[in-house]
C-alpha cells in the first residue's frame, strides 16, 4: 500500500517496514527542504523496522499503520517520519491493541469522522468483528460496533461522506455515522441486490469510490466479467461487462482538454485503459494505450440498471389501483416496474395498467435492460384502506 503525504514524499508499506519514496534531504531552520540528490529514492523510515506494516492510512495529522495482528501504530503528530515513542510526550508516536483477545486479524482500517473503524477477521468474514476507536491519540477507547461481519482487505472498503461502505459475505454494506448520539449504524444499501451480489463475491473482491461520478464500482472477484456500479446519490444500480479481465486498479480525473469531462482509467496486468462514455446504445468502447500507440477494442453488452425509488408508508394500509409511466425504451431493450409481486413491462413511450397492490408499505422498483433506457414519469393512484 502507498500513501502520498505531501508534494515531496510517498510512503509505502512493504510488509516488514515502512519505506519513503522521495528526494533525500533535510529541512533547514526555516523549514525549507534542502535536496541532497536530484532524483527520488526509496529508503527505509527509521523506527519502523520489523513492523508488519501491511496497510497505511492518514488520520488526524498522523500517519497510521497496522503492526502485527492487533496493533495500530501512529506517527508523531504532524511528523510522518518520526515513529519513536515517548511516554512523556502525548504528541509522540503511539500504539494501541484492538480486540487482542478475539483471535482475529486486522483486515482494514478506515477513518470515520474523528474516529477509526477497524475491521477484523481470520478465516471467514462472517465470523469477523468491527471496532471503533473513539477519541484522539493517546486518549483512545475501543468499542465493538458489529460482529459476524467484517471486510476482506483495505481494497474492499471506502469512505463516502459520513458512511463507510464495505464488502462482506452478504454483499455491499455500510456503517453510517449517527451524529445525534455519536453512534454508528450498520445497514446494506439494498438487500435485493445483495442477494445476487453475495453469490459472486470472494476474498479477492475490490471496491472503488469514483467521487467525481458519485459512484461505487464493485469487482466481485478477480475472475468476474462484471463491474457492479452503485450511484450512491440517486440510489441506482448498474452492471457493466467489459472485454478486459484481471482489473487491478480504477481511478478517475478530469480530461486535460475538456476540463468538465470526467475520465475513468482502468489498469490491468497488461495495459492501461480509458473508459469512453461517448458510445452508442449497448456498446462500451475501451481505448487501450501502450507507450503512446493507441488502438480501440469494442464490445457489445447489455447494461442492467436497477433503481429503488424509496418507501411509501402512510401509517395505514394503502391500495394501489393504477400505475402509469412515461419512458424511453430503445428497440432491443426492455424495462419493468415492480410493486411487490406485481410487474408492469415498459413498452414504447407510455405504459399504464390496473393493479391491486395492498400493503402497509409500498416500495416501487424499476429494472431496465439495455443502454439508453430512461424513465421520466412514474404515477401511482392510491387510496388508504
Secondary structure, 3 states (H helix, E strand, C coil): CEEECCCCEEEEECCCCEEEEECCEEECCCCCEEECCCCCEEEECCCCCCCCCCCEEEECCEEEEEECCCEEEECECCECCCCCECCCCCCCEEEEECCCCCCCEEEEEEEECCEEEEEEECCCHHHCEEEEEECCCCCCEEEEEEECCCCCCHHHEEEECCEEEEEECCEEEEEEEECCCCEEEEECCCHHHHHHHCCCCCCCCEEEEECCCCEEEEECCCCCCEEEEEECCCCEEEEEECCCCCEEEEEEEECCCCCCCEEEEEEECCEEEEEECCCCCCEEEEEEEECCEEEEEEEECCCEEEEECCCEEEEEEEEEEEEEEEEECCCCCEEEEEECCEEEECCCCEEEEEEEEEEEEECCEEEEECCCCEEEEEEEEEEEC
